[in-house]
């Protein structure tokens, strides 16, 4: 997935960079950083409030390493929040300005 939207001045970005080995495989470790614009328009109270919120989010990573129950609950919450992609229709017929779509699996019952 690529970033489609440009950052806005008021945005805060939690950046996750995986640590990789010489074979370009993830070691399981990550570097986490919080980025914001130098032109952020928030006043100091709001800026540091949002920054503290971001820091708290980042702090869940080491907490999940130590607390398996927290990690499992977070994984379940993430699953509940996953967007379910809409099925894409396959064009099966066209008549002038009418397009007939099929949302059936392409396997036709064959695995």
Sine and cosine of phi, psi and omega as CSV:
sin_phi,cos_phi,sin_psi,cos_psi,sin_omega,cos_omega
0.00,0.00,0.70,-0.71,0.02,-1.00
-0.94,-0.35,0.37,-0.93,0.02,-1.00
-0.97,0.23,0.85,-0.52,-0.04,-1.00
-0.99,-0.11,-0.51,0.86,-0.05,-1.00
-0.99,-0.14,0.60,-0.80,0.07,-1.00
-0.98,0.22,0.48,-0.88,0.07,-1.00
-0.92,0.40,0.58,-0.81,0.12,-0.99
-0.98,-0.22,0.37,-0.93,-0.07,-1.00
-0.83,0.56,-0.53,0.85,-0.05,-1.00
-1.00,0.06,-0.02,1.00,-0.05,-1.00
-0.96,0.29,0.54,-0.84,0.21,-0.98
-0.88,-0.48,0.69,-0.72,-0.03,-1.00
-0.84,-0.54,0.81,-0.58,0.14,-0.99
-1.00,-0.04,0.92,-0.38,-0.06,-1.00
-0.99,-0.14,0.79,-0.61,0.05,-1.00
-0.92,-0.39,0.88,-0.47,0.04,-1.00
-0.90,-0.44,0.91,-0.43,0.02,-1.00
-0.94,0.33,0.64,-0.77,0.11,-0.99
-0.99,0.16,0.76,-0.65,-0.03,-1.00
-0.86,-0.51,0.47,-0.88,0.00,-1.00
-1.00,-0.03,-0.14,-0.99,-0.05,-1.00
-0.90,0.43,-0.42,0.91,0.01,-1.00
-1.00,-0.01,0.21,0.98,-0.01,-1.00
0.88,0.48,0.55,0.83,0.07,-1.00
-0.97,-0.25,0.59,-0.80,0.01,-1.00
-0.93,0.36,0.77,-0.64,-0.01,-1.00
-0.99,0.14,-0.17,0.99,-0.07,-1.00
0.99,-0.16,-0.18,0.98,0.02,-1.00
-0.99,-0.15,0.44,-0.90,0.04,-1.00
-0.70,-0.71,0.47,-0.88,0.18,-0.98
-0.97,-0.23,0.76,-0.65,-0.03,-1.00
-0.88,-0.47,0.76,-0.65,0.07,-1.00
-0.67,-0.74,0.41,-0.91,0.03,-1.00
-0.91,-0.41,0.78,-0.62,-0.03,-1.00
-0.85,-0.52,0.57,-0.82,0.14,-0.99
-0.54,-0.84,0.26,-0.97,-0.05,-1.00
-0.98,0.21,0.57,-0.82,0.13,-0.99
-0.90,0.43,-0.36,0.93,-0.03,-1.00
-0.99,-0.15,0.37,0.93,-0.01,-1.00
-0.85,0.53,0.81,-0.58,-0.10,-1.00
-0.99,0.12,-0.09,1.00,-0.04,-1.00
-0.92,0.40,0.56,-0.83,0.10,-0.99
-0.95,0.31,0.19,-0.98,-0.11,-0.99
-0.84,0.55,-0.70,0.72,-0.01,-1.00
-0.87,0.49,-0.73,0.68,-0.01,-1.00
-0.93,0.37,-0.67,0.74,0.00,-1.00
-0.85,0.53,-0.77,0.64,-0.04,-1.00
-0.95,0.31,-0.42,0.91,0.11,-0.99
-0.92,0.40,-0.72,0.69,0.03,-1.00
-0.92,0.38,-0.64,0.77,0.03,-1.00
-0.87,0.49,-0.66,0.75,0.03,-1.00
-0.90,0.43,-0.62,0.78,0.07,-1.00
-0.87,0.49,-0.71,0.70,0.03,-1.00
-0.89,0.46,-0.68,0.73,0.02,-1.00
-0.89,0.46,-0.62,0.79,0.03,-1.00
-0.91,0.42,-0.67,0.74,0.06,-1.00
-0.86,0.50,-0.70,0.72,-0.01,-1.00
-0.91,0.42,-0.53,0.85,-0.02,-1.00
-0.93,0.37,-0.27,0.96,0.02,-1.00
-0.94,0.35,-0.38,0.93,-0.02,-1.00
-0.90,0.44,-0.82,0.57,0.04,-1.00
-0.92,0.40,-0.49,0.87,0.06,-1.00
-0.90,0.44,-0.66,0.76,0.01,-1.00
-0.92,0.39,-0.47,0.88,0.07,-1.00
-0.91,0.41,-0.56,0.83,-0.05,-1.00
-1.00,-0.04,-0.39,0.92,-0.12,-0.99
-0.84,-0.54,0.99,-0.13,-0.06,-1.00
-0.88,0.47,-0.62,0.79,0.01,-1.00
-0.88,0.48,-0.69,0.72,0.04,-1.00
-0.87,0.49,-0.69,0.72,0.00,-1.00
-0.87,0.49,-0.72,0.70,-0.01,-1.00
-0.90,0.43,-0.64,0.77,0.04,-1.00
-0.91,0.43,-0.64,0.77,0.01,-1.00
-0.92,0.40,-0.65,0.76,0.02,-1.00
-0.89,0.45,-0.70,0.72,0.02,-1.00
-0.90,0.44,-0.65,0.76,0.04,-1.00
-0.90,0.44,-0.65,0.76,0.02,-1.00
-0.89,0.45,-0.63,0.78,0.02,-1.00
-0.91,0.42,-0.63,0.77,0.01,-1.00
-0.92,0.40,-0.49,0.87,-0.05,-1.00
-1.00,-0.03,-0.05,1.00,0.02,-1.00
-0.89,0.45,0.68,-0.73,0.11,-0.99
-0.98,0.21,0.74,-0.67,0.05,-1.00
-1.00,0.03,0.89,-0.47,-0.04,-1.00
-0.91,0.42,0.61,-0.79,0.06,-1.00
-0.94,0.33,0.66,-0.75,0.05,-1.00
-0.91,0.42,0.65,-0.76,0.03,-1.00
-1.00,-0.08,0.76,-0.65,0.00,-1.00
-0.98,0.20,0.54,-0.84,0.06,-1.00
-0.98,-0.21,0.77,-0.63,0.02,-1.00
-0.94,0.35,0.86,-0.51,-0.01,-1.00
-0.93,-0.36,-0.30,0.95,0.00,-1.00
-0.28,-0.96,0.44,-0.90,0.05,-1.00
-0.69,-0.73,0.71,-0.70,0.07,-1.00
-0.72,-0.70,0.96,-0.27,-0.01,-1.00
0.79,0.61,-0.94,-0.35,-0.01,-1.00
-0.98,-0.21,0.29,0.96,0.02,-1.00
-0.95,-0.31,0.78,-0.63,0.04,-1.00
-0.91,-0.42,0.78,-0.63,0.02,-1.00
-0.98,-0.19,0.82,-0.57,0.00,-1.00
-0.94,-0.35,0.51,-0.86,0.12,-0.99
-0.87,-0.49,0.71,-0.70,0.06,-1.00
-0.95,-0.31,0.28,0.96,0.02,-1.00
-0.98,0.18,0.40,-0.92,0.06,-1.00
-0.91,0.42,0.49,-0.87,-0.03,-1.00
-0.97,0.24,-0.11,0.99,-0.15,-0.99
-0.99,0.16,-0.29,0.96,-0.03,-1.00
0.78,0.62,0.59,0.81,0.03,-1.00
1.00,0.09,-0.10,0.99,0.03,-1.00
-0.99,-0.11,0.78,-0.62,-0.01,-1.00
-1.00,0.07,0.00,0.00,0.00,0.00
